[in-house]
Amino acid sequence: MADIEALETILKEIENIHGVQDAVLVSRSGMHIAGSVPEGAHTETFVAMFAILLGAAETATSELKERLDIVVIDLESSKILILNDGPKAIFVLRTDRNADMDHVRGEVGKFSKRVEEHL
């Protein structure tokens, strides 16, 4: 059973990374695990669609024989990053439009092992 309190704490730490506005942990099947979705967003729809997007991107790129690293959705005033966190979960992050994606991805990677321990 997942330790939701510990996961919420980790996601709050991720939200402290420069440029990150919201951090959500989503199961590969599209269920909300922990974290806060952006204000006004419907939680179940928000998380399910990002799991579907990542799965579709992995399927679409599978013929290239390369591992999918990140999906970035470029919006008017922000970006959404979808990061694979292993076989159980994905990170969905909303960032500032000008956030340094490499920096954010590198910093989030430091939390991956801790997240896995609590899933």
C-alpha positions in Angstrom: 0.0 0.0 0.0 1.4 3.4 -1.0 2.4 5.8 1.7 0.4 8.8 0.5 1.6 11.2 3.2 5.2 10.5 2.3 4.5 10.9 -1.4 2.7 14.2 -0.8 5.8 15.5 1.1 8.0 14.5 -1.8 5.8 16.2 -4.3 5.8 19.4 -2.2 9.6 19.3 -2.4 9.4 18.9 -6.2 7.1 22.0 -6.3 10.0 23.9 -4.7 12.2 23.3 -7.7 12.6 26.6 -9.6 9.9 26.9 -12.3 7.7 24.0 -11.1 4.1 25.1 -10.2 2.3 21.8 -9.7 3.4 18.3 -9.2 1.2 15.2 -9.5 2.0 11.5 -9.2 -0.2 9.4 -11.5 -0.3 5.6 -11.8 0.5 4.1 -15.2 -3.2 3.1 -15.5 -4.3 6.8 -15.0 -5.3 7.0 -11.3 -4.4 9.9 -9.1 -1.8 8.8 -6.5 -0.7 12.0 -4.9 -0.2 15.7 -5.5 -2.3 18.7 -6.5 -3.7 19.3 -9.9 -3.9 22.9 -11.1 -6.7 24.9 -9.7 -9.9 24.4 -11.7 -8.9 21.1 -13.2 -11.0 18.0 -12.7 -8.6 15.6 -11.0 -9.7 12.3 -12.5 -9.8 13.6 -16.1 -6.5 15.5 -15.7 -4.5 12.5 -14.5 -6.1 9.9 -16.8 -5.4 11.9 -19.9 -1.8 12.4 -19.1 -1.3 8.6 -18.5 -3.0 8.1 -21.9 -0.7 10.7 -23.5 2.4 9.0 -22.2 1.2 5.6 -23.3 0.4 6.9 -26.7 3.8 8.6 -27.1 5.5 5.4 -26.0 3.6 3.3 -28.5 4.1 5.8 -31.3 7.9 6.0 -30.7 8.4 2.3 -30.0 9.5 1.5 -33.5 12.5 3.9 -33.1 14.1 1.5 -30.6 14.8 4.4 -28.2 13.5 4.9 -24.7 11.0 7.8 -24.4 12.5 10.3 -21.9 9.9 13.0 -21.5 6.8 14.4 -23.1 6.5 18.2 -23.1 3.3 20.0 -23.8 3.9 23.7 -24.7 1.0 25.9 -23.6 0.5 29.7 -23.8 1.7 30.5 -20.3 3.1 27.2 -19.0 4.4 23.8 -19.9 3.4 20.3 -18.9 6.1 17.7 -18.4 5.2 14.1 -18.3 8.0 12.0 -16.9 8.1 8.2 -16.6 8.9 7.1 -13.1 9.2 3.4 -13.7 6.6 0.7 -14.1 4.2 2.1 -11.5 3.9 5.8 -11.9 4.5 9.0 -13.9 5.2 12.5 -12.8 3.0 15.2 -14.3 4.5 18.7 -13.7 3.2 22.1 -14.7 6.1 24.6 -15.0 6.6 28.2 -15.9 6.8 28.7 -19.7 10.5 29.6 -19.5 11.5 26.9 -17.0 14.7 25.1 -17.8 13.5 21.6 -18.8 16.8 19.9 -18.4 17.2 21.4 -14.9 13.7 20.4 -13.8 14.1 16.8 -15.3 17.4 16.4 -13.5 16.1 17.6 -10.2 13.0 15.4 -10.4 15.2 12.4 -11.2 16.7 12.8 -7.7 13.3 12.0 -6.1 12.6 9.0 -8.2 14.1 6.4 -5.8 12.3 7.9 -2.8 9.0 7.8 -4.7 9.5 4.1 -5.6 10.2 3.3 -1.9 6.7 4.7 -1.0 4.6 3.2 -3.8 
